[in-house]
Amino acid sequence: MQRTVTANITATIKSPAELALSVVVARSANPIDEHLHITVNGRDLQVTEVAGSGGARWHLLKEVPVGDFVLDYGATVSSGGAAQALSPGERISYLRPSRYADVDRLEATARALFPAAGGSDVDHAGLLRAVVDYVADHTAYVIGSSRVTDGASDTYVARAGVCRDFGHLTIAFLRALGIPARLVSAYAPGLQPMDFHAVVEAHVQGAWHVVDPTRLAPRPSLVRIATGTDAAETAFMTTHSGDMRFGWLTVTATTVGNLPQDDHTALTRLT
């Protein structure tokens, strides 16, 4: 399935800054045609591409000068970005607590909500569906209801959040139940309102499968951007130093032909 994605970002650099960007599609998405153009006050900036986990392509901008920052990105891709095999080291990482997936605070809750996890012959695919259904049914999607510092336990208490909050709660429950899980930032054709999207990959039946507890976009049309333990490793823009004031973000994601159907119950991989 061919997709076309774009991202436009504006900001004001108040003092010389170092920025890290994660807006381009992952290498495994096989971009056919792609451009990334970044300027400050109309002058091109030097950008260094850095390889990240899961095929992510970070872009590092050092010594960004004071002025009006503009990013323009676009790509046509032939795939959604297939996942690489789970390594032993990644298995450890994706089962541990992380900045926003505070597994240690939710482990007892997860085991009480999903007692089937304690059996000797666990159906991990069924457990995955049960966790995603629970988060979808007990969490309201409310823009502006969460803070950037909120973790999974905050979302469990608040019962509301946006895509990253749904993702963190799902990840924390899955890790507490012994299922490796991670966050994926993605372009999502069909998403309303359109934005960067966050979904979850869980490792069951020997492979990574993508789930979306918000159920706001069809999974077969997603395009991978970055992959990590949580939003701390998948943010589209991070200021390492200096002073930057964010301006506007516009994202588009479309497919050739009709969007695929997705009932969100079947196991699905990014391909």
N, C-alpha and C positions, 0 to 999 in steps of 0.2 A: 504494500500500500504506500503510495507516494504522499508525503506531507510537505507543507510549506510552513515555516515558522519565522517569526520576526520578534525582535525586542528593541525598544527604544527607551533610553534612560537619560534623564537630565539631572544635573546637580550643580551646586555652587561650591567650588573649592575655596575655603576661607583662608587656609594656610597650607603650605606645601605638604602633600600627603602621599602615602603609599596605599594603594588599593589592590585588592584581589577580587577578580570577577569570575563568576561561574554562570555564563549565559549561553555559551555555544553548546551544541549537541555533542554527546559522547562520541568517541571515535567509532564505536561499533554501530552507530546509527547510519554510517555510510553516506555522509553528505555528498550530493551530486553537484550542487552549486552553492557557494557559501561566501559571505563577506562579513568582515568585522571592521568597523571604522570608528575610531575614537579620537575626539578632538577636545582641546581647551582653547576657548576664544578663537575657534576656527582653525587652529594649528594641529596637525597630526601629532599623536603621542606615540612614543616607542613602547611596544607591548611585547612581553616575554611569555610564551606559552609554556606551561608546566604540566606534566602528566600527573593526574590524580588517580585515586583508587577507582576501580570499576570502569576504567576507560575514560574518566572525566578529563576535561581539558581546561585547566585553570589559566587565567591570564593575569599576570602580575604587572602592575604599573608603579614604577618607582619615581619619586620626585615629581609628582604631578603638580604643575604650577597653579598659582591662584588664578581663578577665572571661571568661566562658564563651561562646564563639562557636558559633553554630548556623546552618547554611545548609540550606534546604529548597527544592528545585526540582522542578518537574514540567511536562511538556508532552505534548500529543498533536499529532502532525505528519502532514502529508499527503504528504511527500516526503522524500527523503534529502539534499537540498541540492545542486542542480546546480552544476557548476563554471562560473566565468566564463571568457571567452576569455583566452588567454595574451597578455599585452602584451609589447612588445619589452624593456621594463625588467625585467619578471618573468623573461623568458627568460635574461637575463644573471644575475639573482640565483639562479635555480634550476639553473644550470650551474656555479656557483662553489662552492668549499669553504665550509663553514659550521661553527659551533661543534661540532656532533656528527657532521657528515658530512665527515670530513677527507679529501676527494678527493685532495689532493696526496700523501698517504701511501699511497693504494691505486691510483693511476692505472696504474702499471706492472703491478700484480697483475691489475687488471681487464682490461687489454689482453692479458695472457698467458692468462687464463682464457677470454676471449671474443674470439678472433682475428678472427671474422667482422665485428667492428666496423670493421676497417680496410679493408673492400672499398669499391669505388666505387659499388655499388648495394646499400646496407645495408637489410636487412629489420628495421626498428626494432621492429615488433610481435614478430617472432620473437626478436630480441635481448632484448626485455623479458621474454618467457616464459623464456628461457634464464637470465637473471639471477635471476628470482624462483625458478625451480626449483633453482638452485644454492644460494641462501640457505636455502630450505626444507629441502633435503636435507643440508646441511652444518652446520646450526645447531640445537642442542637448545633447546627452550623449557623453561627452568628458573627458576622464581620465586626471586628472591634471589641469582641468580648474578652479577649485574652491579651496578656502582655508578652513582650519578647522574652521575658525571663521565665515564663511559665513552663513547667515540666509536666510530665505525664500525670503525676499525682495531683497537681493543681487542676488539670483538666478533668480528672475523675471526680474531684470535689465540686467543681463548677458546673459540670455536665454541659459545657458549651465551649466552642472554640472554632478555629478555622482548620484548613487541611493539615497543617503541620501539627496541630494539637491532636486531631484525630489520629494522625500517624504515630505520634509519640506514645499515646495511650495504647494503641494496638501493639506497638513494638515492645513496650514494657511488659504487657501481659504475656506476649509470646515468649520473650526471653525468660520470664519467670516460670514458664511452663516447659522450658527446655528446647524451644524452637528458635534457631538463629533468625534474626530479623534485622532489617536495616531500612533507612529512609532513602527514597529516590526523588530527586527534583526532576520535573518533566514539563515539556510542552504538552498540552492536553486539548486537542481538537474536540469541540463540543462543550467545553467547560463554560459555565455561566455563573458569575461574571468572569470574563477572560482574564487570566493572570498566569504567572508561574504556578505550577501545581505540585503538591507533595503527596506521594503514595508510599506504600510499604512493599518490600519484597521479603518473603518468608521462605526458608529452605525446608521443604517437605518432599517426600518421595524422591530424594536424590537430586533435586533441582530447585532453582530460584523461581518462585511464582509471585506475581504481582497482585496485590489486593488494594482496593480503594474504599476505606470505610465511610467516606463522604458520599460515594456513589454518584458523584457529580459529572463524571465523564466516562466514556467507554474505554476500557483498558486496552483493547486491541489497537487503538489509534495513538496511544501515548508515545512520546519520544523522550528517551533518557537524556538528561543533562549531567547530573552528578549523583554519586552514590556514597553514603557514609553512615556512621553510627546514628546520627540524628541531624537536626538542622544546623548544628555548629559546624558540620563538615559539608553542608550542601547549600549554604546561603548564596544568593546570586551576587551579593556585593558585601565586602568586608573592608572596613577602614583599619589598617594596621597602625597608622600614625597620621598626625595632622588633623585638620578640621574640615569636614565635608558636610554640607547641608543638602539632603536629598530633595530633588524636585519632583519629577514625574516619571511614571513607568507605564509604557504601553506594550502589551504583548498580543500577538495574534498566532493562531494555529489552525490550519485548515487541511482537509484531505481532498484528494481527487475523487469525485463521486460521493455517494452517500456515506455517512458515518456508519461504522459497524454497530450491530446490536450487542448488548452486553447485559445479561441478567445478574451478573456479579456473584453467581453461585459456583460456576465451574472454575477449575484450576486454569490459570492463564499465565503465559510467559510473555515477556517483552521480546519481540522478534523483528 
